[in-house]
Amino acid sequence: MDAVNTNKVFDWLWTSGQISENDIVQFNKDGFTTIINLAMPNSTNAIKGEAEIVANLHMNYINIPVEWEMPEVEQFELCAGLLSELHAQGQKVWLHCAMNMRVSAFVYLYRKLVLKQSEEEAVHPMIDVWTPNPVWREFIDEVVAKHI
């Protein structure tokens, strides 16, 4: 595994930082059906042609480009809706960004607000990856406030 900060959230959902072409090939062998990328296409560690590599292996590829300094509530809502739908369809999902910071914040919110898990459960894998900076703390608070 080349990706950094890799975490199993559920049997059907794994997260990480930027993945490699070798990782994608392995995900296909491991039964993953969908890869969601929250990083910008021009991120410094992005792999060229990620969408094409995934598509050539007959997997789904979704990019929700979340700007590091400007995450948006609507982007979380789109991602959460996709996760819920893909899970309901029995799909196995790999969710990644550049370092698993964006992703772990989104997964925290998904677990807390959509799955209604306890704070203790919801903070995994975010607590293992990072402590959100002020921009992301404000984003998290904004999403939580909108869902209360």
C-alpha positions as CSV (number, residue, x, y, z in Angstrom):
1,M,0.0,0.0,0.0
2,D,1.5,3.3,-1.1
3,A,-1.2,5.5,0.3
4,V,-0.5,7.3,3.6
5,N,-2.9,7.5,6.6
6,T,-4.9,4.4,5.5
7,N,-7.8,3.5,7.7
8,K,-10.5,0.9,7.7
9,V,-13.7,2.6,8.8
10,F,-16.2,-0.2,8.0
11,D,-15.9,-3.4,5.9
12,W,-17.3,-1.4,3.0
13,L,-15.5,1.9,3.6
14,W,-11.7,2.6,3.7
15,T,-9.9,6.0,3.7
16,S,-6.5,7.3,2.9
17,G,-4.3,10.0,1.6
18,Q,-3.3,10.0,-2.1
19,I,-3.4,6.6,-3.7
20,S,-1.1,5.2,-6.4
21,E,-1.7,3.3,-9.6
22,N,-0.6,0.1,-7.8
23,D,-3.1,0.8,-5.0
24,I,-5.9,1.2,-7.5
25,V,-5.0,-2.2,-9.1
26,Q,-5.0,-3.8,-5.6
27,F,-8.4,-2.2,-4.7
28,N,-9.9,-3.7,-7.8
29,K,-8.6,-7.2,-6.8
30,D,-9.9,-6.5,-3.2
31,G,-13.4,-5.9,-4.5
32,F,-13.7,-2.1,-4.3
33,T,-16.2,-0.8,-6.7
34,T,-15.9,2.9,-6.2
35,I,-13.2,5.4,-5.6
36,I,-14.1,8.9,-4.3
37,N,-11.4,11.6,-4.4
38,L,-11.9,14.8,-2.4
39,A,-8.5,16.3,-3.4
40,M,-8.2,18.9,-6.1
41,P,-7.1,17.6,-9.5
42,N,-4.0,19.8,-9.3
43,S,-2.9,18.7,-5.9
44,T,0.9,18.3,-5.7
45,N,0.8,14.6,-5.1
46,A,-2.2,13.8,-7.5
47,I,-1.5,10.9,-9.9
48,K,-2.0,11.8,-13.5
49,G,-5.0,10.1,-15.1
50,E,-6.4,8.7,-11.9
51,A,-10.0,8.8,-13.3
52,E,-8.9,6.9,-16.4
53,I,-6.9,4.3,-14.5
54,V,-10.0,3.6,-12.3
55,A,-12.4,3.5,-15.3
56,N,-10.1,1.1,-17.2
57,L,-10.5,-1.3,-14.3
58,H,-14.3,-1.0,-14.6
59,M,-14.6,0.8,-11.3
60,N,-16.5,4.0,-10.5
61,Y,-14.6,7.2,-10.0
62,I,-16.0,10.3,-8.4
63,N,-14.1,13.5,-7.7
64,I,-15.5,16.1,-5.4
65,P,-12.7,18.7,-5.5
66,V,-12.6,20.3,-2.0
67,E,-10.4,23.3,-1.8
68,W,-8.2,23.0,1.4
69,E,-8.9,26.6,2.6
70,M,-12.6,26.6,1.5
71,P,-14.5,23.4,2.3
72,E,-18.2,23.8,1.6
73,V,-21.2,22.3,3.4
74,E,-22.7,21.3,0.1
75,Q,-19.6,19.2,-0.7
76,F,-20.0,17.3,2.5
77,E,-23.7,16.8,1.8
78,L,-22.9,15.5,-1.7
79,C,-20.3,13.1,-0.3
80,A,-22.6,11.9,2.6
81,G,-25.4,11.2,0.1
82,L,-23.1,9.3,-2.1
83,L,-21.7,7.2,0.8
84,S,-25.2,6.4,1.9
85,E,-26.4,5.4,-1.6
86,L,-23.3,3.4,-2.3
87,H,-23.5,1.5,1.0
88,A,-27.2,0.8,0.3
89,Q,-26.2,-0.7,-3.0
90,G,-23.6,-2.9,-1.3
91,Q,-20.7,-1.2,-2.9
92,K,-17.2,-1.2,-1.4
93,V,-15.8,2.3,-1.4
94,W,-12.3,3.8,-1.1
95,L,-12.4,7.5,-0.1
96,H,-9.3,9.5,-0.4
97,C,-7.7,13.0,-0.6
98,A,-4.1,14.2,-0.5
99,M,-3.3,13.3,3.2
100,N,-6.7,11.9,4.5
101,M,-7.4,15.2,6.3
102,R,-10.3,16.4,4.2
103,V,-11.6,12.8,4.1
104,S,-11.3,12.1,7.8
105,A,-13.3,15.3,8.6
106,F,-16.0,14.3,6.1
107,V,-16.1,10.8,7.6
108,Y,-16.3,12.2,11.1
109,L,-19.3,14.3,10.1
110,Y,-20.9,11.4,8.2
111,R,-20.6,9.1,11.2
112,K,-21.8,11.7,13.6
113,L,-24.7,13.3,11.7
114,V,-25.9,10.6,9.2
115,L,-25.1,7.4,11.1
116,K,-25.8,9.0,14.5
117,Q,-22.8,7.4,16.1
118,S,-21.4,8.5,19.4
119,E,-18.6,11.1,19.4
120,E,-16.2,8.3,20.6
121,E,-17.0,6.2,17.5
122,A,-17.3,9.1,15.0
123,V,-13.8,10.6,15.6
124,H,-12.2,7.6,14.0
125,P,-10.2,7.9,11.8
126,M,-9.9,11.7,12.1
127,I,-8.4,11.6,15.6
128,D,-5.7,9.2,14.3
129,V,-4.8,11.5,11.3
130,W,-4.9,15.1,12.6
131,T,-6.5,17.8,14.7
132,P,-8.5,20.1,12.5
133,N,-7.1,23.6,12.0
134,P,-9.2,26.7,12.5
135,V,-10.6,26.6,8.9
136,W,-11.7,23.0,9.2
137,R,-12.9,23.4,12.8
138,E,-15.2,26.2,11.6
139,F,-16.3,24.0,8.7
140,I,-17.1,21.1,11.0
141,D,-19.0,23.4,13.3
142,E,-21.0,24.9,10.4
143,V,-22.0,21.5,9.1
144,V,-23.0,20.3,12.6
145,A,-25.1,23.5,13.2
146,K,-26.9,23.0,9.9
147,H,-27.9,19.5,10.9
148,I,-29.1,20.2,14.4
